[in-house]
Structure formats: C-alpha cells, structure tokens
Amino acid sequence: MREETRKRLERALWIDRAKMAGIGLAIIGAIGLAFAYEEFDLKVDNKDVGGTVTDIEPLVSKTDSADGENVIVRLDDGQLVRVLAYKSRGIKVGDKIQVVEHHHATGRVTHTLR
C-alpha cells in the first residue's frame, strides 16, 4: 500500500470515528437534558389560594367505580381552574374552598384541592 493511500485510509477512519463519537456525545447530551428538565420540574413552590365553586362535572373514568368529580373553581384572582375532589366531600356550587397552587420551576402551574 502506498503511503498516500494509507494516509487517506487513516484519515477516513478517523473521520468515521469522530462521527461516531459526536453521535454518542449528542445522545448522552440529550439524555442529560431530559434528566435536567425532569429535575427542574420537580422544584415546586406551593401557595394557598381561596376560591368559589362555580360548577361540578362528573369524573370520566375507564372504571365504573370512579368516586370523584371535576370541580370548577373561580379563584380570588379571577382565574378559572379545574380540580378533582371525592364525591364524599359533599362540595356544592357556591361553596368557598381552599386550593393549593403549585408553581413548577419549568413554568407549569397545577392546582389541587386542599
């Protein structure tokens, strides 16, 4: 094998190895970003807010034994949110209730009934 051909072959092999290393690093980076996002979403600040029940809807579930209901609540700041509640709580339209507002570090906001 001539020296020139050997150099081209080695260069082609190094380029192929560099491509594989780049792809591997990109995959590892994507997995790292996914874990970082999940970790970021787990950081939550909770805030208690008051509200008034405006509507109650049935809970749609795959099982027939669903003992919950969707409660539509107008918060004190005017925002309309949906929370889940057990039917056994006996919530009625017009009741004043407390809702916990969860602010996730990713910007997502969720609500649960207190």
N, C-alpha and C positions, 0 to 999 in steps of 0.2 A: 504494500500500500504506500502510495506516495505521501510525502509529508503534507502537501497541500490538501489532499483528500482526507487525511487523518484529522487535520485541524478543523475542516468543515464538519466532519462527523462529530467530533468532540463538542464543537460549538452548538450543533443541532441537539445533541444530547443534553447539554447544559440549559439550553432554552426550554427544552421539554421538561426538565426537572424544575426549572424556575416557574413554569406554568403550573405544574402540579403543586408546588409549594404555595404559590399565590392562591390557587383554588382552595387549598387546605386552610390557609390563613383566613380567607374570606368566610369559609364555613364556620370556623371557630369564632370569628368576629360576630357573625350573625347569631350564633348561639349565645354568645356573651351579651349581645344587645337584648336578646329576648329575656334572659335572666335579669338583666338590669332593669328592664321595663316592668317585669313582674315584681321585683323588689321595690321599685318606685311606687307601684300601685298599692302595695301593702301598707304604705305610710298614710295613716288616716287621722284627720282631725274631726272630732265629733262636737256637734253643737246642738243643744236642745232648743227647739222652736215650738211655738204653740200654733194651733190651727183649729178650723171648724170643719166638721164632716159635711160635705156637700152632696155626696151620692154614695151608694153602696151597690156594688155589682157582684154577681156570683163568680166564684173562682172556677175557671175552666181547667179541668184536670183530666189526665188519662185514666185515673181510677175513679170509681163511683163513690169512694169514701172520702172525698175532699170535704173537710170540715172547716174551710176557710172562706174568706170573701175579700174582694178588692174594695178598699175604702179610698174614695177620692176625697182629698183634704185640701182646703184652701188655707195656706199658711198665712201668718200675720203680715208677711211682706207682700201678699197678693199672689204668690206663686201657687199653681195648682199641681199637686203631686198625687201619686198613687202608691198606697202601701198595702201590705197584706195583714189580715187580722183573723184570729179564730172567731168562729160564729159564737162561741161560748162567752165572749166578752160582752155581747149584747150592745154593740155600738149602733146608734141610731143617727139619722140625718139631723144635723143641728148641734150635735154634741161637741163640746170643746175637748180636744185631746192634745197630748204632747207627742211630738215627732222628733226623732233624732236625725239630724242632717249630717251625713258622712262626706267630708271633702277629702278625696284621694289626691295624692301628690301629682298624679297624671292629669288632674283637672276634672275627673269624673266625679259626679255628685249623686249619691244614693240616699234614700230615706227609709227609715224603719219606724214602726210604731213602738212607743215606749211602754 
